[in-house]
Amino acid sequence: MDLRELKKRFIQSRDYMTEDVNALLDFVRKAYIHNEICIKEYRLLIRELEQHGAVFPEILQENSLIEQQCKSI
């Protein structure tokens, strides 16, 4: 899946179009959690969205178990 297909799925699911890369990022995360896309597609889409300026919310980064574990090592 590419960004064009992602936007098409977003429109079908939400009934509106968006160019907000952060909204698309949330949509990709939800699709992955619900097993609608595989890990390979998830990683590729996240990487592409981040290249277009998408960022994860700070609160998720602050509460990340990975970050906390790395800091304590």
C-alpha positions as CSV (number, residue, x, y, z in Angstrom):
1,M,0.0,0.0,0.0
2,D,1.2,3.5,-0.8
3,L,0.1,6.9,0.4
4,R,-2.5,7.2,-2.4
5,E,-4.1,4.0,-1.4
6,L,-3.9,5.0,2.3
7,K,-5.8,8.3,1.5
8,K,-8.4,6.4,-0.5
9,R,-9.0,4.0,2.5
10,F,-9.1,7.0,4.9
11,I,-11.8,8.6,2.8
12,Q,-13.8,5.4,2.6
13,S,-13.6,4.9,6.3
14,R,-14.1,8.5,7.5
15,D,-16.2,10.0,4.7
16,Y,-13.9,13.0,4.4
17,M,-10.6,13.8,2.8
18,T,-7.5,14.9,4.7
19,E,-4.0,16.1,3.8
20,D,-3.0,16.1,7.5
21,V,-0.2,13.6,7.7
22,N,-0.7,13.2,11.5
23,A,-4.3,12.1,10.9
24,L,-3.0,9.6,8.4
25,L,-0.4,8.4,10.9
26,D,-3.1,7.7,13.5
27,F,-5.1,5.9,10.8
28,V,-2.1,3.7,9.9
29,R,-1.5,2.9,13.6
30,K,-5.2,1.9,14.0
31,A,-5.1,-0.2,10.9
32,Y,-2.0,-2.1,12.2
33,I,-3.5,-2.6,15.6
34,H,-6.7,-4.1,14.0
35,N,-4.6,-6.4,11.8
36,E,-5.8,-4.6,8.6
37,I,-2.2,-4.1,7.5
38,C,1.0,-6.1,8.1
39,I,4.1,-4.9,9.9
40,K,5.9,-4.4,6.6
41,E,3.2,-2.1,5.2
42,Y,3.0,-0.3,8.6
43,R,6.8,0.4,8.7
44,L,6.8,1.6,5.1
45,L,3.8,3.9,5.6
46,I,5.1,5.3,8.9
47,R,8.5,6.0,7.2
48,E,6.8,7.8,4.3
49,L,4.5,9.8,6.5
50,E,7.4,10.9,8.7
51,Q,9.3,12.0,5.6
52,H,6.2,14.2,4.9
53,G,6.4,15.7,8.4
54,A,4.2,13.4,10.5
55,V,5.2,13.1,14.1
56,F,3.9,11.0,17.0
57,P,2.3,13.0,19.8
58,E,4.7,13.9,22.6
59,I,2.6,12.2,25.2
60,L,3.1,8.8,23.5
61,Q,6.8,9.4,23.3
62,E,6.9,10.4,27.0
63,N,4.9,7.3,28.0
64,S,6.9,4.9,25.8
65,L,8.1,1.8,27.6
66,I,10.9,1.5,25.1
67,E,12.2,5.0,25.9
68,Q,12.0,4.3,29.7
69,Q,13.8,1.0,29.4
70,C,16.6,2.6,27.3
71,K,17.1,5.4,29.8
72,S,17.4,3.0,32.7
73,I,20.1,0.9,31.1
